[in-house]
Amino acid sequence: MLALLGDDGSRRFANVTRRVRYANDVQALWYLRGDVMAALASTQGEASARGKVQQVTEMFHGLLPGSLNSRPSTLRG
């Protein structure tokens, strides 16, 4: 997640960077995806941010309780 933000993003979004860096567990990181998405979208556009966050989302496979896994969205067409 920090790599996605990059050096410039880490400076611009210091609060998000700090929260990601000091997250206590995988579940905390899971919930921070939205904050990272918002930061990326504001600098790179939503489509680019969505693709990058999707790559991170795949890294959580098998690490979360079933109730926290992403579900397919009917909004993507």
C-alpha positions in Angstrom: 0.0 0.0 0.0 2.9 2.4 0.8 4.5 1.5 -2.5 1.3 2.5 -4.3 1.3 5.9 -2.7 4.9 6.5 -3.6 7.1 9.2 -2.2 5.0 12.1 -3.3 1.8 10.4 -2.1 3.4 9.6 1.2 4.1 13.3 1.8 0.7 14.5 0.5 -1.2 11.9 2.5 0.9 11.7 5.6 -2.1 10.6 7.7 -2.9 7.7 5.4 0.7 6.7 5.2 1.0 6.7 9.0 -2.1 4.7 9.5 -0.9 2.0 7.0 2.6 1.9 8.4 1.4 1.4 12.0 -1.6 -0.9 11.3 -1.8 -3.6 13.9 -3.0 -6.4 11.8 -4.2 -7.6 8.4 -7.8 -6.6 9.2 -6.7 -3.0 9.9 -4.9 -3.0 6.5 -8.0 -4.4 4.9 -10.1 -1.5 6.1 -7.4 1.1 5.0 -7.8 0.1 1.4 -10.6 2.7 1.0 -8.3 5.5 2.3 -5.6 4.4 0.0 -8.1 4.3 -2.9 -9.2 7.8 -2.1 -5.7 9.1 -2.0 -4.7 7.5 -5.3 -8.0 8.6 -7.0 -7.3 12.2 -6.1 -3.9 12.1 -7.8 -4.2 9.4 -10.5 -7.9 9.2 -11.3 -10.4 6.6 -10.1 -9.9 4.0 -12.8 -6.2 3.8 -12.2 -6.7 3.8 -8.4 -9.2 1.0 -8.6 -6.9 -1.2 -10.6 -4.0 -0.7 -8.2 -6.1 -1.3 -5.1 -7.5 -4.4 -6.7 -4.0 -5.8 -6.9 -3.6 -5.2 -3.2 -7.0 -6.7 -2.5 -5.8 -10.0 -4.1 -2.9 -10.1 -1.5 -5.5 -10.6 1.3 -6.7 -13.9 -0.2 -6.7 -16.5 2.6 -5.7 -14.1 5.3 -9.1 -12.8 6.4 -12.2 -14.4 7.9 -14.8 -15.2 5.2 -17.1 -12.4 6.3 -14.4 -9.8 5.3 -13.7 -11.1 1.8 -14.7 -8.9 -1.2 -17.9 -10.0 -2.9 -18.4 -9.5 -6.6 -20.1 -6.3 -7.4 -23.1 -6.0 -9.7 -22.1 -2.4 -10.4 -19.2 -3.3 -12.7 -20.5 -4.0 -16.1 
